[in-house]
Amino acid sequence: MRWFVSGRDLTLSRIAYVNGQYLPHSAASIHVEDRGYQFSDAVYEVIMFVAGSPLDMEPHLDRLDNSLAELAIIQPMVRSALRRVIMEVVRRNRLQNGIVYLQVSRGVAPRDHAFPSVNVDPALVMTAKRLDFAKIRDLQNRGVGVKTVPEIRWRRPDIKSVSLLGNVLAKESAKIDGAYEAWFIDQAGLVTEGTSTNAWIVTSDDTLITRQLDQAILPGITRAVLFSVAAELALKVKEQAFSIKDVLSAKEAFLTSSTNFVMPVISIDGSPIGRCEPGDVSKKLVDAYWRYVELTTADNAR
Ligand code: PMP
């Protein structure tokens, strides 16, 4: 059956979940006094789907629990119900390859910086977006450039809050320069992470280096999975902060995230890294990660 509103075929439109309702995007909205909207008093997750199956859904939902706990936001629903809503968003959007975006705000209350004195229900919103894996593979084959920018974000990027203005400005600045991603540089001159990715280098003895988990970076799920992928390839991983100088003298560099998997980085601020092409170690990791993705999502489908 098809549904038409003002001549638009709603059966084809993207469907969002908003506080218990599945709605076409054009009809999906949140309250003007939602605290996520007014104070960025909200957290989020992005879960990748491959052939309709979730990739690492549980670690993402664990991280969501942590973010909510850090900000003392009530869980909108129990894990099993949350999983069901996520899968229903996937079904209604006929999502094969792409992401589900999930956001939980503290809820709606008259504007006041302090938490509402009476308990309000958290607001839960989900959307789905298709991604073209051919485009990701193409970029992985070519490698990308990054631009460095000063670390201007708030001091708790380990919490996955929607306070992303620093990330937004950095990404825009990278885009203007034709770079794919921006890497933040802290006051000690060390790379923290990208605007939506974790940062890595490969040393001359094929050791992978990524910043230690501290309050300066998001504990990436892809970052965590890569530790085991690297171990399978007998590659050593060291958790240590590195500088722009370290990047320039590195053999290779790459970034990781749920939507990029492993993405080779071939230049920084316009200067080449290594031979300015995806290196052997990065290529091995790209391939091994795809194998991991295909294996784990195939497991889920069964
Ligand atoms: N850092 C930041 C700031 C991010 O937004 C993301 C994307 N969620 C990441 C790192 C990578 O995390 P993940 O591997 O869990 O996608």
Boltz pocket constraint, residues with backbone or C-beta under 6 A from the ligand:
constraints:
  - pocket:
      binder: B
      contacts: [[A, 46], [A, 157], [A, 193], [A, 194], [A, 195], [A, 196], [A, 197], [A, 198], [A, 217], [A, 218], [A, 219], [A, 220], [A, 221], [A, 222], [A, 223], [A, 256], [A, 257], [A, 258], [A, 259]]
      max_distance: 6.0
